Amino acid sequence: MSEAIEQTNAFKRGVKDSIPVGLGYFAVSFALGITMKNAGLSAIQGLIISFLNNASAGEYAGVTMIAAQATYIETALMVLAANARYLLMSTAFSQKFDEKTPMIHRWIVGFVLTDELFALGVRQKGSLDPKYYYGMMAIAMPGWAVGTMLGVIFGSILPARLVSALSVALFGMFLSVIIPSARVNKAIRAVVIAGFIGSFLFTVVPGLNQLSEGVRTILLTVVIAAIAAYVSPVKEEDL
């Protein structure tokens, strides 16, 4: 009985701790939904995509590729590159579980391992109770998926000028993520600048401007990230 009560309390704590995250996801995914609407996706498609892919950068990359009519292979490679960090995050996060934790719990948690939930999970003292993470998922997943669906719906009925303005909100979110880090970290600042310059060159240099938008994005992401990792690797003590 005491174990059941403890698991219930862990679930409730997860729900409580993730409410701000869920609200934030709802706001950001609403803007993503408008982007999906502009790409020709329906509200149901937006709901399903966001339910199965809980990653703003990766999902936006995928929607961008869809809008650019990229091939399946290009889209898959772009989403893989955008979400590659989760391979490392999931490996690190698995250390938070007790060694006796069944594999099924690890798989379920890995399905919804986002940056914000990762941060909440790793700050828990001792081994992580999967029920705590399930509580966070119960708020975060609906917030992200429903927000996307409503973004698509309202993107279809709101005035065109307002939709155009709201579609910029997602870019504002990405800027809010990279600008603070770029101000204090020279390596990140160099990567951001290189990304801007590279994107410009791919639109004006003969030959490069003939590549599809999907191929351009993949090349820029992989090449710039690889060079940055080689020139300025993150030290183990800074992880």
Secondary structure, 3 states (H helix, E strand, C coil): CHHHHHHHHHHHHHHHHHHHHHHHHHHHHHHHHHHHHHCCCCHHHHHHHHHHCCCHHHHHHHHHHHHCCCCHHHHHHHHHHHCCHHHHHHHHHHHHCCCCCCHHHHHHHHHCCCHHHHHHHHCCCCCCCHHHHHHHHHHHHHHHHHHHHHHHHHHHHCCHHHHHHHCCHHHHHHHHHHHHHHHHCHHHHHHHHHHHHHHHHHHHCCCHHHCCHHHHHHHHHHHHHHHHHHHCCCCHHHC
